[in-house]
Amino acid sequence: MSKRKTILWLGILVALLPFLGLPSSWKTAIFFVSGILIAWNSFQLNKHRQAKRIKQERKRKEEIISAPISQPSQPVIITPPPAEANQTSPENREIPGSHTG
């Protein structure tokens, strides 16, 4: 039986146990064993899921490392924007709001 189904059935047992008419000592023992089994199965599920995630991350890293590095077909040349013809030099530029005369 899978771990998930085991957890499901133990949960159903724990939910129905108070209504079964069993002696108190039996209920206590069944609750204890059920709790231990639920905790153990949950731990195993988490451990399995974490191992699967690590395996997928390693596979993805290997794919990235082994992937060929593509080079651009032509070099990329970055040119500065053209200067405007009517732009004045910073010394001659008038600052808005400061009128001298």
Protein Blocks (a to p, Z undefined) as FASTA:
>chain_A
ZZklmmmmmmmmmmmmmmnopafklmmmmmmmmmmmmmmmmmmmmmmmmmmmmmmmmmmm
mmmmmpccdddfbdcddddddddfklccfklpccehiacZZ
